[in-house]
Amino acid sequence: MNEPRENNGSAPAVDDEKPRRPLMSRKEVAEYLGVHRQTVAALQEDDVHPLPFLLVGGQYRYRPEEVEAWAEDAADAKDV
């Protein structure tokens, strides 16, 4: 029987996990945002609203959900 498993709070139960989307490359982020790859590099260093990134084996990688949230926040900030 498939009864719900109890979670001790340390990590989500396997059934509750969303499938992870693959990390994005700098090129993919640039295409998504409609900017040049060098602009993505500059956005990472922004003092006010830096674009979150990971270094994986010396390569810059980005979580798609973080890029999407960053883009929404940046668009909201321009509306002010």
C-alpha positions, -999 to 999 in steps of 0.1 A, spaced: 0 0 0 11 35 -7 7 53 26 22 87 31 57 86 46 64 107 77 90 134 72 114 142 101 119 177 88 155 172 77 146 168 40 115 165 19 101 131 14 109 117 -20 72 119 -30 72 156 -22 102 165 -44 97 183 -76 118 170 -105 149 192 -108 154 211 -140 189 210 -155 212 239 -146 215 265 -173 247 277 -190 256 313 -193 247 311 -230 212 297 -222 207 324 -196 217 351 -221 192 336 -247 165 335 -220 170 371 -210 177 383 -245 211 398 -237 247 390 -246 267 365 -225 290 393 -213 259 411 -199 250 380 -179 286 381 -164 281 417 -155 247 410 -140 263 385 -116 284 414 -102 256 439 -99 258 456 -64 220 461 -61 204 430 -76 231 404 -85 221 374 -107 226 342 -86 250 316 -100 269 285 -91 304 276 -100 305 239 -110 339 226 -121 350 261 -129 319 267 -151 292 292 -143 258 275 -140 224 289 -131 193 274 -115 164 281 -139 139 289 -111 164 315 -97 169 331 -131 132 333 -136 127 348 -101 156 373 -106 141 384 -140 107 389 -124 122 410 -95 142 430 -120 111 437 -141 91 447 -109 119 471 -99 118 489 -132 80 494 -128 86 515 -97 
